[in-house]
Amino acid sequence: MVDAIHQQPAKLIIEVCVDSVESAVAAIRGGADRLELCGNLGYGGGTTPSIGLLQSVKKAVPNVPVMAMVRPRTGDFVYSEEEANVMLHDISVFKEYGVQGVVFGALTPTGDVDESLVRELVSAAVPLEVCFHRAFDMARDLKNAWKTLSKMTGITRVLTSGQYRNVSSSEALEALAWMFDSARPFTTRILPGSGINISTIPILCKSLLPHGLKEIHLSGGKWIDGRCAYRPDGMGMGEWSIWRTDEEAIRKVRDFVDRFCTTEASGTWEQ
């Protein structure tokens, strides 16, 4: 048996969701390992990014794994046949542009995983990785939704807050611990996300690393003031501010998880 003090610490993978070249660069400089690329991240949780954005991000941060969001609109996750066809087409296009995987989710009107559509989307995505996004947190029953997805061939990971607003709440951590423990017979991984920052990452690591936590998802984002000096009243297209990833916010989380994993492996961690 290898003594604990000589064990190699496992690196925690950090995925950062971004919707611009600037945010992608900031995320990688801050220590992100993987990007989830979206459009309109600040409004409604993100939609399908343009091919122009994808190409520009890949040029700015080459060799970085990119998971592309496939979400034709904001709002709920119950999709019409026409919207499903758009998603299938977007997946086929993304496959041509070298993404590591795609991110999507679909529910029935009654709040269950839309197995038929999800299987169709997964089939279209092969051989890419597939992440079922936080539509999971809108499902009516966490255990049933997890059972459905964990047994579905082709789902790489599930992004979830444990169906609570903040992933670091005691209720969310309890739900996530159950998911990690029940995931052991399956290949589907759990990707905790929602409200992860330097204030919440300590309790997340302490609570979930013993259950198998291997990756986390965050935006590290904030609104910054736009550059438009002329702002006619009542004419802003949403808001005048712009959503951007904060490099320092990502770096603080990166530094913490690296230090935590190293000291946990050596048994020397002190709060």
Helices and strands as residue ranges (DSSP letters): G 4-6, E 13-18, H 21-30, E 34-37, H 51-60, E 66-69, H 81-96, E 101-104, H 115-125, E 129-132, G 134-138, H 142-150, E 157-160, H 170-183, E 189-192, H 201-208, G 209-211, E 215-218, E 221-225, E 241-245, H 247-266
